[in-house]
Amino acid sequence: MLAETEGFEPSKELPLYTLSKRAHSTTLPRLRVTIAGDGCASSFPLLAAQVVKWHQVIMTKRFLTTVAALPSLLALSVPVYAQDEPEGAPSPNEIVNSAPQSEWAAIPADDLLVMTLAPDAAGNSRVVILQLMPAPFSQGWVENIRTLARAQWYDGISVNRVQDNYVVQWGDPGHDNPESGEVETKALPEGLNVMAEEDYLADPSSVFEGEEQAGRAFGNGGIAGGLDLDDLPDTPFDAYIKDRYAEGAIIGRGWPFGISLVGAWPVHCYGMVGVGRNYSPDTGSGAELYTVIGHAPRHLDRNIALVGRIISGMEHLSSMTRGTGALGFYTEDEAHLRTPIQTIRVASDLAEGERPQFEFLSTEGETFAAYAEARANRRDPFFIVPAGGADICNIPVPVRAIEAAD
């Protein structure tokens, strides 16, 4: 029994958006889940309720009859074949492209890094844009990264490791590199944060900005888990937001998270950026960074700090020649393959006309719910069988550049 927390209401209704695996369609009307408990609580009432019995799910015969009678939903509840409907259902990209501007959220310039690589062999420029994690996640490392960028410490470092189906890593060639053959390392700026291993996690309530957002985030996680309304679990963690690497996986505030009763953490999906470190208890400073270029290495979750993601220019990193040394590091004989990093700048420090501008699709909006369901159950003409669920990393949050005004 968890300790009682002041202000916790033992019975409370919360809106949860869910997916019917058998019907292959989103239940657009909200299910009302009544959560009751005997003084169970945590720092966030919704999470406290996850350890108690779901005493009542309000889903009346009228509700089911109404849903079944809606032609638009009925059309989605049966298999769609190309010969019957050549145009098919909209693809995930078509759903995203139809999103109203009100559902797009601008990314603050202080949360963007501009990494300029040396030109490629043909002389083409290569620019990579990183989005940093929002507070409170990994903020000690994020602050270090801004400090290192503003001190121009990153200027002149290089990409030193390219491991196939795993990561691309950049930093000081002489630091923690078993293949470098170099001895000298760059001195780090003073005053960098030294983070503890418990800082890999944040309070689980940090994923949500309100009750409505919590319902949507858990609903998106339900889509990833393939929730079946005909076989509701006893508790949310039993199947509702099931995940192989955490008690649950959800999508909230524009990011994919693992979650439990004791914490929440960003997860290692394609393009996520993490902090290189040595053996525990070292947690890294942010001087050595990597991005995922292969199958999501979720076993790294909660073992390394994740600080952001690549939102533009990923092709410049994922296409690099693979290293043949230990862990994909370039050997001394491959030193010429290390791609120099000319500069890394915080976008807010650039002249206004030089700042890149990006926005992401709000994960708490109606469009993202439809997009996530479409990613879990492809019905556009090429596909034959909807999958009935999706890995959390197979529902990437859409991000797009904002065109500069004339």
Secondary structure, 3 states (H helix, E strand, C coil): CCCCCCCCCCEEEEEECCEECCCCEECCCCEEEEEECCCCCCCCHHHHHCCCCCCEEECCHHHHHHHHHCHHHHHHHCCCCCCCCCCCCCCHHHHHHCCCHHHEEECCHHHEEEEEECCCCCCCCEEEEEEECCCCCCHHHHHHHHHHHHCCCCCCCEEEEEECCCEEEEECCCCCCCCCCCCCCCCCCCCCCCCCHHHHCECHHHHCCCHHHHHHHHHHHHHHHCCCHHHCCCCHHHHHCCCCCCCEEEEECCEEEEECCCCEEECCCCCEEEECCCCCCCCCCCCCEEEECCCCCHHHCCCCCEEEEEEECHHHHHCCCCCCCHHHECCHHHHHHCEEEEEEEEHHHCCHHHCCCEEEECCCCHHHHHHHHHHHCCCCCCCCCCCCCCCHHHCCCCEEECCCCC
